[in-house]
Amino acid sequence: MTTTPAPFFADLSEGPLGSRAFWVEAPDLLRLRIAHFPSEDARGTVLLFPGRTEYVEKYGRTAAVLAEAGYHTLAIDWRGQGLADRMLIDPRTGHVDVFEDYQRDVAAMKAMARVLDLPKPLHLIAHSMGGCIGLRSLMEGLPVASAVFTGPMWGIRIANPVRPAAWAISRVSKSVGLGHLFAPGTGAASYVVANVFEDNTLTRDPDMWDYMRRQVLAHPELQLGGPSLHWLHEALAETRTLARRPAPKVPCLCFTGTNERIVDVDRIRTRMAHWPGGRLEMVPGGEHEILMEVPATRAHVLSEIVAHFDSAGEAEVLSA
């Protein structure tokens, strides 16, 4: 695997000292960006799967907490977002050819962990769209000792009367060559740039809102707008397919806000109710970005995550 240094905006990320990024190629030759957030005397490594529109710098503060707890973090710019290769002529459109293509990016991430000789066991944190990608990865044997999901996209929140239309429009757009157009109700503007803090759907914390906003204003190349109609159809199909499959046998912790307004909470409840050894915690008042929430929520969630990783790591050592 060939890797070369990639830009990394350390001042905006506020991650652990020595954090850096690399260019890597997915198996289909698309260029991705992977960031390594180091930890001294680490006892494991976290694979961090970001959500749609996100980029590695956004998780610097989270990685800093994990580093203090003794975990390296490896995060990725998925194809079509961050500084990875964009998929369409208009780079502001979120797009993927086939949803399973994200598994090629996961393969590059696993290879990078080997190249950097990062310590095992591996653990997973997956947010939103990353939660959809992560669920398939676990079902296909991602070698992690435990998994954590925050606001996972195991379904997209669409009003029931509108859902058939969303399926129909997105399906037809592919056949008539209009799949590159933005999904209804979305556009080219980045959410945190186009909106104000009041009643936003991401976080209740004005400091974290400013943190995200500062990053994409300083580097507009990180911005991403709404998804394409093609992406919407792929996402609807992928979440439906995964919903029909049994949960993987991996210790799992899931956090979802009680004010979640982006992903389908009923799908999350159903999945976690049938996950052996899994636990769902509904975060009071929480919005979509649980790891970007108010300080008390972040502190609680991250302490629970670290305890979950520690417990799974100890169990793996005892069973070895």
Contacts in CASP RR format, 6 or more apart in sequence:
PFRMAT RR
TARGET T0000
AUTHOR 0000-0000-0000
METHOD contacts of the structure
MODEL  1
MTTTPAPFFADLSEGPLGSRAFWVEAPDLLRLRIAHFPSEDARGTVLLFP
GRTEYVEKYGRTAAVLAEAGYHTLAIDWRGQGLADRMLIDPRTGHVDVFE
DYQRDVAAMKAMARVLDLPKPLHLIAHSMGGCIGLRSLMEGLPVASAVFT
GPMWGIRIANPVRPAAWAISRVSKSVGLGHLFAPGTGAASYVVANVFEDN
TLTRDPDMWDYMRRQVLAHPELQLGGPSLHWLHEALAETRTLARRPAPKV
PCLCFTGTNERIVDVDRIRTRMAHWPGGRLEMVPGGEHEILMEVPATRAH
VLSEIVAHFDSAGEAEVLSA
1 24 0 8 1.000
1 108 0 8 1.000
1 111 0 8 1.000
1 112 0 8 1.000
1 114 0 8 1.000
1 115 0 8 1.000
2 24 0 8 1.000
2 25 0 8 1.000
3 22 0 8 1.000
3 23 0 8 1.000
3 24 0 8 1.000
3 112 0 8 1.000
3 115 0 8 1.000
4 22 0 8 1.000
4 23 0 8 1.000
5 20 0 8 1.000
5 21 0 8 1.000
5 22 0 8 1.000
5 23 0 8 1.000
6 21 0 8 1.000
6 22 0 8 1.000
6 23 0 8 1.000
6 33 0 8 1.000
6 34 0 8 1.000
6 83 0 8 1.000
7 21 0 8 1.000
7 83 0 8 1.000
8 19 0 8 1.000
8 20 0 8 1.000
8 21 0 8 1.000
8 35 0 8 1.000
8 56 0 8 1.000
8 57 0 8 1.000
9 57 0 8 1.000
9 215 0 8 1.000
9 218 0 8 1.000
9 219 0 8 1.000
10 18 0 8 1.000
10 19 0 8 1.000
12 57 0 8 1.000
12 214 0 8 1.000
12 215 0 8 1.000
12 218 0 8 1.000
12 219 0 8 1.000
13 19 0 8 1.000
13 56 0 8 1.000
13 57 0 8 1.000
13 58 0 8 1.000
13 59 0 8 1.000
13 60 0 8 1.000
13 61 0 8 1.000
13 215 0 8 1.000
14 60 0 8 1.000
14 61 0 8 1.000
14 64 0 8 1.000
14 211 0 8 1.000
15 37 0 8 1.000
15 60 0 8 1.000
15 61 0 8 1.000
15 63 0 8 1.000
15 64 0 8 1.000
15 67 0 8 1.000
16 37 0 8 1.000
16 38 0 8 1.000
16 39 0 8 1.000
16 60 0 8 1.000
16 63 0 8 1.000
16 64 0 8 1.000
16 67 0 8 1.000
17 38 0 8 1.000
18 38 0 8 1.000
19 35 0 8 1.000
19 36 0 8 1.000
19 37 0 8 1.000
19 38 0 8 1.000
19 60 0 8 1.000
19 63 0 8 1.000
20 35 0 8 1.000
20 36 0 8 1.000
21 33 0 8 1.000
21 34 0 8 1.000
21 35 0 8 1.000
21 36 0 8 1.000
21 56 0 8 1.000
22 33 0 8 1.000
22 34 0 8 1.000
22 35 0 8 1.000
22 36 0 8 1.000
22 112 0 8 1.000
23 31 0 8 1.000
23 32 0 8 1.000
23 33 0 8 1.000
24 31 0 8 1.000
24 32 0 8 1.000
24 33 0 8 1.000
24 34 0 8 1.000
24 108 0 8 1.000
24 111 0 8 1.000
24 112 0 8 1.000
25 31 0 8 1.000
25 32 0 8 1.000
25 108 0 8 1.000
26 32 0 8 1.000
26 79 0 8 1.000
26 104 0 8 1.000
26 105 0 8 1.000
26 107 0 8 1.000
26 108 0 8 1.000
27 104 0 8 1.000
27 107 0 8 1.000
27 108 0 8 1.000
28 101 0 8 1.000
28 104 0 8 1.000
30 79 0 8 1.000
30 84 0 8 1.000
30 85 0 8 1.000
30 104 0 8 1.000
31 84 0 8 1.000
31 85 0 8 1.000
32 76 0 8 1.000
32 77 0 8 1.000
32 78 0 8 1.000
32 79 0 8 1.000
32 84 0 8 1.000
32 85 0 8 1.000
32 105 0 8 1.000
32 108 0 8 1.000
33 55 0 8 1.000
33 56 0 8 1.000
33 76 0 8 1.000
33 77 0 8 1.000
33 82 0 8 1.000
33 83 0 8 1.000
33 84 0 8 1.000
34 56 0 8 1.000
34 74 0 8 1.000
34 75 0 8 1.000
34 76 0 8 1.000
34 77 0 8 1.000
34 108 0 8 1.000
34 109 0 8 1.000
34 112 0 8 1.000
35 56 0 8 1.000
35 57 0 8 1.000
35 74 0 8 1.000
35 75 0 8 1.000
35 76 0 8 1.000
36 72 0 8 1.000
36 73 0 8 1.000
36 74 0 8 1.000
36 112 0 8 1.000
36 116 0 8 1.000
36 118 0 8 1.000
37 59 0 8 1.000
37 60 0 8 1.000
37 63 0 8 1.000
37 64 0 8 1.000
37 66 0 8 1.000
37 67 0 8 1.000
37 72 0 8 1.000
37 73 0 8 1.000
37 74 0 8 1.000
37 75 0 8 1.000
38 67 0 8 1.000
38 72 0 8 1.000
39 66 0 8 1.000
39 67 0 8 1.000
39 68 0 8 1.000
39 69 0 8 1.000
39 70 0 8 1.000
39 71 0 8 1.000
39 72 0 8 1.000
39 73 0 8 1.000
40 67 0 8 1.000
40 70 0 8 1.000
41 70 0 8 1.000
42 67 0 8 1.000
42 70 0 8 1.000
42 71 0 8 1.000
42 72 0 8 1.000
42 118 0 8 1.000
42 119 0 8 1.000
43 70 0 8 1.000
43 71 0 8 1.000
43 119 0 8 1.000
43 313 0 8 1.000
44 70 0 8 1.000
44 71 0 8 1.000
44 72 0 8 1.000
44 118 0 8 1.000
44 119 0 8 1.000
44 120 0 8 1.000
44 121 0 8 1.000
44 122 0 8 1.000
44 123 0 8 1.000
44 309 0 8 1.000
44 313 0 8 1.000
45 71 0 8 1.000
45 72 0 8 1.000
45 73 0 8 1.000
45 74 0 8 1.000
45 113 0 8 1.000
45 118 0 8 1.000
45 119 0 8 1.000
45 120 0 8 1.000
45 121 0 8 1.000
45 122 0 8 1.000
45 123 0 8 1.000
46 66 0 8 1.000
46 71 0 8 1.000
46 72 0 8 1.000
46 73 0 8 1.000
46 74 0 8 1.000
46 122 0 8 1.000
46 123 0 8 1.000
46 124 0 8 1.000
46 125 0 8 1.000
46 309 0 8 1.000
47 74 0 8 1.000
47 109 0 8 1.000
47 110 0 8 1.000
47 113 0 8 1.000
47 122 0 8 1.000
47 123 0 8 1.000
47 124 0 8 1.000
47 125 0 8 1.000
47 142 0 8 1.000
47 144 0 8 1.000
48 59 0 8 1.000
48 62 0 8 1.000
48 63 0 8 1.000
48 73 0 8 1.000
48 74 0 8 1.000
48 75 0 8 1.000
48 76 0 8 1.000
48 125 0 8 1.000
48 126 0 8 1.000
49 76 0 8 1.000
49 106 0 8 1.000
49 124 0 8 1.000
49 125 0 8 1.000
49 126 0 8 1.000
49 127 0 8 1.000
49 130 0 8 1.000
49 131 0 8 1.000
49 133 0 8 1.000
49 134 0 8 1.000
49 137 0 8 1.000
50 56 0 8 1.000
50 58 0 8 1.000
50 59 0 8 1.000
50 75 0 8 1.000
50 76 0 8 1.000
50 77 0 8 1.000
50 78 0 8 1.000
50 127 0 8 1.000
50 128 0 8 1.000
50 129 0 8 1.000
50 130 0 8 1.000
51 78 0 8 1.000
51 127 0 8 1.000
51 128 0 8 1.000
51 129 0 8 1.000
51 130 0 8 1.000
51 131 0 8 1.000
51 153 0 8 1.000
52 81 0 8 1.000
52 94 0 8 1.000
52 128 0 8 1.000
52 129 0 8 1.000
52 130 0 8 1.000
52 153 0 8 1.000
52 224 0 8 1.000
52 227 0 8 1.000
53 81 0 8 1.000
53 94 0 8 1.000
53 190 0 8 1.000
53 191 0 8 1.000
53 224 0 8 1.000
53 225 0 8 1.000
53 226 0 8 1.000
54 81 0 8 1.000
54 82 0 8 1.000
54 127 0 8 1.000
54 128 0 8 1.000
55 77 0 8 1.000
55 81 0 8 1.000
55 82 0 8 1.000
55 83 0 8 1.000
55 215 0 8 1.000
55 222 0 8 1.000
56 75 0 8 1.000
56 76 0 8 1.000
56 77 0 8 1.000
56 82 0 8 1.000
57 215 0 8 1.000
57 222 0 8 1.000
58 212 0 8 1.000
58 215 0 8 1.000
59 73 0 8 1.000
59 75 0 8 1.000
59 291 0 8 1.000
61 211 0 8 1.000
62 73 0 8 1.000
62 125 0 8 1.000
62 291 0 8 1.000
62 302 0 8 1.000
63 73 0 8 1.000
63 75 0 8 1.000
65 302 0 8 1.000
65 306 0 8 1.000
66 72 0 8 1.000
66 73 0 8 1.000
66 302 0 8 1.000
66 305 0 8 1.000
66 306 0 8 1.000
67 73 0 8 1.000
69 302 0 8 1.000
69 306 0 8 1.000
69 309 0 8 1.000
71 123 0 8 1.000
71 306 0 8 1.000
71 309 0 8 1.000
72 118 0 8 1.000
72 119 0 8 1.000
74 109 0 8 1.000
74 112 0 8 1.000
74 113 0 8 1.000
74 116 0 8 1.000
74 118 0 8 1.000
76 105 0 8 1.000
76 108 0 8 1.000
76 109 0 8 1.000
77 83 0 8 1.000
77 84 0 8 1.000
78 84 0 8 1.000
78 102 0 8 1.000
78 105 0 8 1.000
78 129 0 8 1.000
78 130 0 8 1.000
78 133 0 8 1.000
79 85 0 8 1.000
79 87 0 8 1.000
79 96 0 8 1.000
79 101 0 8 1.000
79 102 0 8 1.000
79 104 0 8 1.000
79 105 0 8 1.000
80 86 0 8 1.000
80 87 0 8 1.000
80 91 0 8 1.000
80 94 0 8 1.000
80 95 0 8 1.000
80 96 0 8 1.000
80 224 0 8 1.000
81 94 0 8 1.000
81 224 0 8 1.000
82 221 0 8 1.000
82 222 0 8 1.000
82 224 0 8 1.000
83 221 0 8 1.000
83 222 0 8 1.000
86 95 0 8 1.000
87 93 0 8 1.000
87 94 0 8 1.000
87 95 0 8 1.000
87 96 0 8 1.000
87 97 0 8 1.000
88 94 0 8 1.000
88 95 0 8 1.000
88 180 0 8 1.000
88 228 0 8 1.000
89 180 0 8 1.000
90 180 0 8 1.000
90 188 0 8 1.000
92 187 0 8 1.000
92 188 0 8 1.000
92 189 0 8 1.000
92 190 0 8 1.000
92 223 0 8 1.000
92 224 0 8 1.000
92 225 0 8 1.000
92 226 0 8 1.000
93 180 0 8 1.000
93 182 0 8 1.000
93 188 0 8 1.000
93 224 0 8 1.000
93 225 0 8 1.000
93 226 0 8 1.000
93 227 0 8 1.000
93 228 0 8 1.000
94 224 0 8 1.000
94 225 0 8 1.000
94 226 0 8 1.000
94 227 0 8 1.000
94 228 0 8 1.000
94 231 0 8 1.000
95 180 0 8 1.000
95 227 0 8 1.000
95 228 0 8 1.000
95 230 0 8 1.000
95 231 0 8 1.000
96 102 0 8 1.000
96 230 0 8 1.000
96 231 0 8 1.000
96 234 0 8 1.000
97 230 0 8 1.000
98 234 0 8 1.000
99 132 0 8 1.000
99 234 0 8 1.000
99 235 0 8 1.000
99 237 0 8 1.000
99 238 0 8 1.000
100 136 0 8 1.000
100 238 0 8 1.000
102 130 0 8 1.000
102 133 0 8 1.000
102 136 0 8 1.000
103 133 0 8 1.000
103 136 0 8 1.000
103 137 0 8 1.000
103 140 0 8 1.000
105 133 0 8 1.000
106 133 0 8 1.000
106 134 0 8 1.000
106 137 0 8 1.000
106 142 0 8 1.000
110 142 0 8 1.000
110 143 0 8 1.000
113 122 0 8 1.000
121 144 0 8 1.000
121 145 0 8 1.000
121 146 0 8 1.000
121 312 0 8 1.000
121 313 0 8 1.000
121 316 0 8 1.000
122 143 0 8 1.000
122 144 0 8 1.000
122 145 0 8 1.000
123 144 0 8 1.000
123 145 0 8 1.000
123 146 0 8 1.000
123 147 0 8 1.000
123 148 0 8 1.000
123 309 0 8 1.000
123 312 0 8 1.000
124 134 0 8 1.000
124 137 0 8 1.000
124 138 0 8 1.000
124 142 0 8 1.000
124 144 0 8 1.000
124 146 0 8 1.000
124 147 0 8 1.000
124 148 0 8 1.000
125 147 0 8 1.000
125 148 0 8 1.000
125 149 0 8 1.000
125 150 0 8 1.000
125 291 0 8 1.000
125 305 0 8 1.000
126 133 0 8 1.000
126 134 0 8 1.000
126 135 0 8 1.000
126 147 0 8 1.000
126 148 0 8 1.000
126 149 0 8 1.000
126 150 0 8 1.000
126 152 0 8 1.000
127 149 0 8 1.000
127 150 0 8 1.000
127 151 0 8 1.000
127 152 0 8 1.000
127 289 0 8 1.000
127 290 0 8 1.000
127 291 0 8 1.000
128 150 0 8 1.000
128 151 0 8 1.000
128 152 0 8 1.000
128 153 0 8 1.000
128 262 0 8 1.000
128 263 0 8 1.000
128 288 0 8 1.000
129 153 0 8 1.000
129 235 0 8 1.000
130 152 0 8 1.000
130 153 0 8 1.000
131 149 0 8 1.000
131 151 0 8 1.000
131 152 0 8 1.000
131 153 0 8 1.000
131 154 0 8 1.000
132 152 0 8 1.000
132 153 0 8 1.000
132 154 0 8 1.000
132 155 0 8 1.000
132 235 0 8 1.000
132 238 0 8 1.000
132 239 0 8 1.000
132 242 0 8 1.000
134 142 0 8 1.000
134 147 0 8 1.000
135 149 0 8 1.000
135 152 0 8 1.000
135 154 0 8 1.000
135 242 0 8 1.000
135 248 0 8 1.000
136 238 0 8 1.000
136 242 0 8 1.000
138 144 0 8 1.000
138 147 0 8 1.000
138 248 0 8 1.000
138 250 0 8 1.000
139 242 0 8 1.000
139 245 0 8 1.000
139 248 0 8 1.000
141 248 0 8 1.000
144 250 0 8 1.000
145 250 0 8 1.000
145 251 0 8 1.000
145 309 0 8 1.000
145 312 0 8 1.000
145 313 0 8 1.000
145 315 0 8 1.000
145 316 0 8 1.000
146 250 0 8 1.000
146 251 0 8 1.000
146 252 0 8 1.000
146 253 0 8 1.000
146 308 0 8 1.000
146 309 0 8 1.000
146 311 0 8 1.000
146 312 0 8 1.000
146 313 0 8 1.000
147 250 0 8 1.000
147 251 0 8 1.000
147 252 0 8 1.000
147 253 0 8 1.000
148 252 0 8 1.000
148 253 0 8 1.000
148 254 0 8 1.000
148 255 0 8 1.000
148 305 0 8 1.000
148 308 0 8 1.000
148 309 0 8 1.000
149 252 0 8 1.000
149 253 0 8 1.000
149 254 0 8 1.000
149 255 0 8 1.000
150 254 0 8 1.000
150 255 0 8 1.000
150 256 0 8 1.000
150 289 0 8 1.000
150 290 0 8 1.000
150 291 0 8 1.000
150 301 0 8 1.000
151 254 0 8 1.000
151 255 0 8 1.000
151 256 0 8 1.000
151 257 0 8 1.000
151 260 0 8 1.000
151 262 0 8 1.000
151 263 0 8 1.000
151 268 0 8 1.000
151 288 0 8 1.000
151 290 0 8 1.000
152 254 0 8 1.000
152 256 0 8 1.000
152 263 0 8 1.000
152 268 0 8 1.000
153 235 0 8 1.000
153 239 0 8 1.000
153 262 0 8 1.000
153 263 0 8 1.000
154 239 0 8 1.000
154 242 0 8 1.000
154 243 0 8 1.000
154 263 0 8 1.000
154 264 0 8 1.000
154 267 0 8 1.000
154 268 0 8 1.000
154 271 0 8 1.000
155 239 0 8 1.000
155 243 0 8 1.000
155 263 0 8 1.000
155 264 0 8 1.000
155 267 0 8 1.000
156 232 0 8 1.000
156 235 0 8 1.000
156 236 0 8 1.000
156 239 0 8 1.000
156 262 0 8 1.000
156 263 0 8 1.000
156 264 0 8 1.000
157 260 0 8 1.000
157 261 0 8 1.000
157 262 0 8 1.000
157 263 0 8 1.000
157 264 0 8 1.000
157 265 0 8 1.000
158 166 0 8 1.000
158 264 0 8 1.000
166 184 0 8 1.000
166 232 0 8 1.000
166 236 0 8 1.000
167 233 0 8 1.000
167 236 0 8 1.000
169 184 0 8 1.000
169 229 0 8 1.000
170 179 0 8 1.000
170 183 0 8 1.000
170 229 0 8 1.000
170 230 0 8 1.000
170 232 0 8 1.000
170 233 0 8 1.000
170 236 0 8 1.000
171 233 0 8 1.000
173 179 0 8 1.000
173 181 0 8 1.000
173 229 0 8 1.000
173 230 0 8 1.000
173 233 0 8 1.000
174 229 0 8 1.000
174 230 0 8 1.000
174 233 0 8 1.000
178 229 0 8 1.000
179 228 0 8 1.000
179 229 0 8 1.000
179 230 0 8 1.000
180 228 0 8 1.000
180 229 0 8 1.000
180 230 0 8 1.000
181 228 0 8 1.000
181 229 0 8 1.000
182 188 0 8 1.000
182 225 0 8 1.000
182 226 0 8 1.000
182 227 0 8 1.000
182 228 0 8 1.000
182 229 0 8 1.000
183 226 0 8 1.000
183 227 0 8 1.000
183 228 0 8 1.000
183 229 0 8 1.000
183 231 0 8 1.000
183 232 0 8 1.000
186 225 0 8 1.000
186 226 0 8 1.000
186 227 0 8 1.000
187 225 0 8 1.000
187 226 0 8 1.000
188 225 0 8 1.000
188 226 0 8 1.000
189 225 0 8 1.000
190 216 0 8 1.000
190 223 0 8 1.000
190 224 0 8 1.000
190 225 0 8 1.000
191 200 0 8 1.000
191 202 0 8 1.000
191 225 0 8 1.000
192 200 0 8 1.000
192 202 0 8 1.000
192 209 0 8 1.000
192 212 0 8 1.000
192 213 0 8 1.000
192 216 0 8 1.000
193 213 0 8 1.000
193 216 0 8 1.000
193 217 0 8 1.000
193 223 0 8 1.000
197 206 0 8 1.000
197 209 0 8 1.000
200 209 0 8 1.000
200 287 0 8 1.000
201 261 0 8 1.000
201 262 0 8 1.000
201 287 0 8 1.000
201 288 0 8 1.000
202 209 0 8 1.000
202 212 0 8 1.000
202 287 0 8 1.000
202 288 0 8 1.000
202 289 0 8 1.000
202 292 0 8 1.000
203 209 0 8 1.000
203 287 0 8 1.000
203 288 0 8 1.000
203 289 0 8 1.000
203 292 0 8 1.000
203 293 0 8 1.000
203 294 0 8 1.000
204 285 0 8 1.000
204 286 0 8 1.000
204 287 0 8 1.000
204 293 0 8 1.000
204 294 0 8 1.000
205 292 0 8 1.000
205 293 0 8 1.000
205 294 0 8 1.000
205 295 0 8 1.000
205 298 0 8 1.000
208 289 0 8 1.000
208 292 0 8 1.000
208 293 0 8 1.000
209 292 0 8 1.000
211 292 0 8 1.000
212 292 0 8 1.000
215 222 0 8 1.000
216 222 0 8 1.000
216 223 0 8 1.000
227 235 0 8 1.000
239 264 0 8 1.000
239 267 0 8 1.000
243 267 0 8 1.000
243 270 0 8 1.000
243 271 0 8 1.000
246 274 0 8 1.000
247 271 0 8 1.000
247 274 0 8 1.000
247 275 0 8 1.000
247 276 0 8 1.000
247 278 0 8 1.000
249 276 0 8 1.000
251 277 0 8 1.000
251 278 0 8 1.000
251 308 0 8 1.000
251 311 0 8 1.000
251 312 0 8 1.000
251 315 0 8 1.000
252 272 0 8 1.000
252 275 0 8 1.000
252 277 0 8 1.000
252 278 0 8 1.000
252 279 0 8 1.000
253 278 0 8 1.000
253 279 0 8 1.000
253 281 0 8 1.000
253 304 0 8 1.000
253 305 0 8 1.000
253 308 0 8 1.000
254 268 0 8 1.000
254 272 0 8 1.000
254 278 0 8 1.000
254 279 0 8 1.000
254 280 0 8 1.000
254 281 0 8 1.000
255 280 0 8 1.000
255 281 0 8 1.000
255 283 0 8 1.000
255 290 0 8 1.000
255 301 0 8 1.000
255 304 0 8 1.000
256 263 0 8 1.000
256 265 0 8 1.000
256 268 0 8 1.000
256 280 0 8 1.000
256 281 0 8 1.000
256 282 0 8 1.000
256 283 0 8 1.000
256 290 0 8 1.000
257 282 0 8 1.000
257 283 0 8 1.000
257 284 0 8 1.000
257 285 0 8 1.000
257 286 0 8 1.000
257 287 0 8 1.000
257 288 0 8 1.000
257 290 0 8 1.000
258 282 0 8 1.000
258 283 0 8 1.000
258 284 0 8 1.000
258 285 0 8 1.000
258 286 0 8 1.000
259 285 0 8 1.000
259 286 0 8 1.000
259 287 0 8 1.000
260 286 0 8 1.000
260 287 0 8 1.000
260 288 0 8 1.000
261 287 0 8 1.000
261 288 0 8 1.000
262 288 0 8 1.000
263 288 0 8 1.000
268 280 0 8 1.000
269 280 0 8 1.000
272 278 0 8 1.000
272 279 0 8 1.000
272 280 0 8 1.000
273 280 0 8 1.000
281 304 0 8 1.000
283 290 0 8 1.000
283 293 0 8 1.000
283 297 0 8 1.000
283 301 0 8 1.000
286 293 0 8 1.000
286 297 0 8 1.000
287 293 0 8 1.000
290 297 0 8 1.000
290 301 0 8 1.000
291 298 0 8 1.000
291 301 0 8 1.000
291 302 0 8 1.000
292 298 0 8 1.000
293 301 0 8 1.000
END
